Amino acid sequence: MLSRSEILITRRFLFSKKTEGYVSIFSWFSIVGISLGVAAIIIVMSVMNGFRSNLIERLIGVNSHINIYSINEKIEIEKIEKIKKQLNPKNYKEVFSSIETQGLIISDNTSKGVIMRAYEKISTEHYLYQRIISKKIAEIGFNRIIIGDALAKELNLKIGDEIKIAIPKTDSSLLGNIPRFKTLKIDGIFDFGMYEYDSNLVFISLELARKLLLFEEGVFNRLEFYLYDPLEVNNFKTIIDSSIKDNDLNLYQLTWIDRNSSLMNALKVEKNVMFLILALIVIVASMNIISGLIIYVKEKNKDIAILKTLGFSNYSLLKIFFSIGLTIGLIGTISGTLLGIIVTENLLIIQNFLEKLLDTELFSEEIYFLSTLPSDIKYEEVLFVFIISLIITILSTIFPAIRASNIDPIVSLKNE
């Protein structure tokens, strides 16, 4: 604990009398340096968390947690029922039967390769359900199609326009094999917030998909399972494999982790690197305190010598300068934490403001896959940053404080 005299000296050293109570230049630079460092860490970590969670959410939402395909491209309803019978309904949340194929969209003189998908049914809890604008997937008409907003912008299309689609299945004619074409009317537009899918995925009716692929009634080529916990997908994968082997079905499965293995490894590496960057940024910020206090001690040699001649012990001076460094670190860490939280919580507003001000797109969805800058602030990580910053700040003040307490008053006054 500090005595009243030590508190008075600390305040006198920390606040300059010449500036009428305002924090001195040294204190300002140290506080600003630590504040910016801590705020940068919180903002970057929140953006990385948001990017990771948003990307995984969209990848899982569009593609499901585990997909089952057939070797001969057909999954009969009987095979689906056999798999369902051997599964405990408590192990998965939902299951959907669908048909998926590649196709070509033609509008005027422009064409675009897409993935066409058709569902038997879709629940209101499904990720896709809430992303459709003006139309539900289960209500798509026979000669209707739903496209993504990025594809609509690319081909200059809107609801009510007609387009042609072609699939890689051919019909025999006198002129040879020709692709199958169908003219469809745009019945709705969706926005998944992920450019890759908004520009390459379309939805058609199940009846039309069967007709184009010459599938019989009750035949699909894709089975989608959604789990309660996506991280338990490998355990569910083992159960599915056993069911396929027991029923001798010519099926195979693919999990969301298998489909995005390289991405998941990259996100894992990114998370580890972020902790290293965290330590480096805080250490660099704390250098302001070390260098600032050393210079400050050098400038205050005369004052320290006078204090010693007045009876202040080395321990008292150690406490005084330690308190100065701790106060600067505490103010900088608190202000940096608050700044980081405020910026993170209003990141979208700041992004829109800067884009309008600079008249440019700061966060292109074609490059970053997501249409908006994501943020997911985790307050346990904020607390971790706060504690680490405070610890490094405390360690940074020890050496300058010891140096101040060991100053020889005779030598200092003699030099003055």
N, C-alpha and C positions, 0 to 999 in steps of 0.2 A: 504494500500500500504506500501511496505517496503522502508525505506530510504537506501541510498548507504552504510552506515555503517552497517545496519542490514543485507543487502544482502551479504556484505563482511564476516560478522560473520557467517551467515548461510552457505555460501560456505566453510568456514574454518572448521566449525563443521561437515559438511556433507562429505567433502572430506579430507582425511587424508594427511597431508604434508609428513609424513614419507613414504607413499606409492607412492609418486610422482604423485599425482593427481588422483589416482584410488580410487574408492569408498571404504569406510572402510568396515571391516568385518561385523559390525552390519548392515550397509546399504545393503550389499550383501545378507545376510541371509533374511532380511525383504523383499527385492525385489524378490528374488527367491521364497520365500514362497507364496507371493501374486500372482506372475506370474503363478506358478504351480496350485494354487487354481482356479484362473480365467480360465486358459487354460483347466483344468479338467472339469469345469462346462460347458464350451462351447462345448467341444468334446462330453461329455456324453449327453448333451441335443440334439446335432445335430444327434448323433447316435440313440437316442430314437425317435426323429422326423422322421429320415429316416426309422427306423424299423417300426414305426406306419404307415407311408404313403405307404411304399413298401408292407407291409403285407395287408393293406386294398386294395391297387391297385390290387394285385394278387388275393385276395379273390373275389373282385367284378368282375375282368376281366374274371375269369374262370367260375364263377357261376352266373353272371348277377346281376342286382339290385333287381329284383323281378321275381320269377318263379311261374308259374301256373301249377298245376298238376290236374289229374282227379282221382276221387274216384274209378272208375272202370278201371283205368290204360290206358284209351284211350281218346284222344281228337281229335274229328273229325274236318275236315277243316271248316265245317259249324259253329261249336261253336267258332272257332278262328275268323271267319269273323264277327260273332255277337258281339264279344267283341271289335274288332277293330272299328266297326261302331259307337259304343257308346263312343269311346275315341277320344279326341282331339289330332291330330298328333303333336301339339306343346308341349304336356305334356310329350312326350317321344322321345328319340333319334332314337332308333332302336328296332325291335322286330324280334325274330328268333324262328322258329319251329324246334323241335329236338326230338330225341328218345334216352332214356337213360335206361340202364339195367346193372345189375351186371353180371360178367362172371369170368371165370377161364382161365388163359393163361398157356399152357403146352409147355415146351421146354426141350427136352431130358427127364431127370428124375426129372426136377424141375417144380414146378407149383406156380402160384401167382394169388391171387384174385385181380380183377381190376373192374373199372367202365368203361363200354363201352358207347360211345356217338356218335351219328350221326346227322348231320345237313342237312337241306334241301338246305340252301344256307348260305353264310357268306360273309360279305363285307370286303373291304380292310381296313376299319377303325376299325374292330373288334380286340380286344386284342389278340385273338388266331391266327389271320391271320399272324402276324409278328413274331410269335414264332415258326412256323413250319420250319424245316430245309429240304430243297430240295423238298418240296411238299406242295400243298395247300389243305386245308380240303375239299373244294368243288370238288376237282378232284380225290378223292380217288376211286380206282377201286373196282369192286364188290368183288374180292377175295384178297383185299389189307387191310392193317392196318397201322396206325401211332401210335407209342409208344413214351413214354418219355425217355429222356437220362438216368435218374436214373434207370429206369426199364431195359433199354438196357444194362447198366453196370452190374446190378444185375444178369441178365440171360445170360450175355455174348453174346448179339445179335447185329447184324448190318443190315444195309439196304440190302435187297435181301434175308435174311434168312427166313425160313418158320417156323411157329409156329402153334399150335392148340389152338382153343378156345372152351370152353364149357359154356353153359348158363343154368340157373336153370329151363328151360322148358324141358319137357320130351316127348319122342315119345313112343307109345305103340308098343311092339313087342312080339314074342313068349316067350322071356325070361323076359318079364315084361317091366316096364317103364325104359328107358335109357335116359341119358342126350343128348342134341343135340351138336354135335361136328362139327367143320369146320376148315379146314386147310387154313391159310392165309399167304401171303408173306408180309414182312415188306417193306412198300413203303416210309416211312419217319420217322424222329425223331424230336420231339419238345423239347424245353427247356423253361419252364415257370419261372425258377429260384426259384421254390418252391418245395422242395423235396416231400411233401405230394402228390402233383399232378403229378410230374414227374415220380413217382414210382407207381401210382395207377390209372392213367387215360389213356385211349386209344381211338382212333377215328377209326370208320369204315364207310363204305358207307351206305347211307340211305336205299337203296334197300336191302342190306344184313341184316340190322337191322330189317326191316319189315319181311323178310323171316324167320329169326331166331325166332321172336316173334309172327309170324303168324298174322301180322297186314295187313289190307287192304290198298289199295292205298289211299292217302290223310288222313291217320291216324297217329297221333303223341302221345306222352305221356308227353310232356314238352313244355311249352311256356315261352320264356325268353324276358324280357323287360329291355332295357338300358335307363336310364334317363339322362338328361343334368346335373342334380345335384343329386348325390346319397343321399344327406342329406334330400331331399324332398320325399324320398321313402314312408314315412308314409302317406303323403297326397295322393300320387298316389295309395297307397294300399286301401284307402277309396273309391276311384273312381272305382277300379277294383271290390271291394266287391259289390258295388251298381250294377255294370254291370252284375255280376254273379247272384245276386238275381233277378234283373229285367227279365233276360232271363231264370230263373229257371234252371241253369246249375249245374251239379254235379261236380263242380270244387272247388279247394281251392288254396290259394296263400301262398307264403313264401318269405319274404324279406331277403336281405343280412344281415340286423341287427338281424332278428330272428334266422338266421342260425348261427350267430356268437355273440350271446348276451353275453355269458360269457367272450369272448375275448374282446368285446367292453367295458364291465365293468372293466376288468382288465387294459385296456389301459387308461381308464379315471382315475382310482385310481393311476396308474403309473404317469400320468401327474401331479396330485396334489402332490404326494410324491416328485417329482422332484423339485418343488418350495421350499419345505421344505429343501431338501438336498442342494439346491442352497444357501439358507440363512446360513445353518450350515457350509458349506465349506468356504464361504467368511468370516464368523465370526471367524472360527478357523484360517484362514490365517491372519486376522487382529490382532490376539493375538501376532503375531511376532512384530508388531509395538508397541503395548502397553508395552509388556515386554522389548523389545529392548530399547525403549525410556526411560523407567524408569531406567534401568541399565545405560544408556548413561548419563542421568541427574545426577545420583549418582556419576559417574566417573568425570563429568564436574563441580562438586560443586565449586572447586577452581576457575575455569575460569568464572563461573557465578558470583561468589562473586566479582572477580576483575572487571567484566563488570559493576556491580552495583556501585562499588566505583568510576568508571570512568564516571558515570552519566546515564547509561542505566536504563530506568524505567521498572517496572514490565510488563507493556503493551508491551514494546519493546521485552523483553525476551519471553513473551507469543507468539508474532508474529514470532520470530526466530524459536522456537521449533515447533510451529505449521507448519511453512513452511518446516522444515525438514521432519516431518511426512507426510505432504501433498505431498512433492516431491517424497519421497520413495513410497507412495501409488500410485501416478500418474504414475511413471515409471513402477512399478510392474503391475498395471492394464493395461497400454498400451501394455507392452511387453507380458503379459499373453493373452490379446485379440488377438494380432497378432499371437502369437504361436498357440492359439486355432484355429484360422481361417486357418492358413497354414497346420496344422495337419489334420483338418477336410477336407479341399479341396484335400489333398493327402492321404486320409485314405486307399484307395484301394492299392496304391503303397506301403505304409508302411506295410500293411497286407501281401502282396505278398513277400516283402523283409524279414519280420520276419519268415514267413512260410518256405522260402528257407534256411534262416540262421539256424533256429532251427530244420528244417526237420520234421515239425509236422503241423497238420491242426488246426489253431487257431479258426476257425469259421465253425464248422461242420453243414452242411445243414440238416442232420438228426435230430439234436437237435434244431436248431434255425429256421427251416422251410425255410430260405432264403439261397441262395448259395453264396452270397457275403455280406460283412459287409456294411450295408447301412448308408448313412449320408445325412441329409437334413438341411443345415445351414440356419437359419432364422435370418436375420440381425436385425430385430426388437428385437429379444430375445438377440442377442449379445449386442445391445445398452442397453437393460434392465440390463444385467449382469454388463456391464461397469459402469452404473450409480449407481447401488446398491453397487458394490464394492467400488466405490469412496466415496459414502456416509458413509459406514461403516468405511472406512479408515479415513475420516475426523473426525468422532465421536471418533475413537480410539486415535487420537492425542490430543484431548482436555484435558484429565486428566493429561498426562505427561507434557504438556505445562503449565498447571496451576501450577503443582507442581514445575516446574523449575522457574516460575516467583515468587513463594512465598518463595524461599530460602533466609535465613537470611545471609547476607554477613559476619557479625561479627562472628557468630557461625562457619561458614564454614572456614574462615581464621584462627580462633583461633584453630580449630581442625587440620588444616594443619601445 
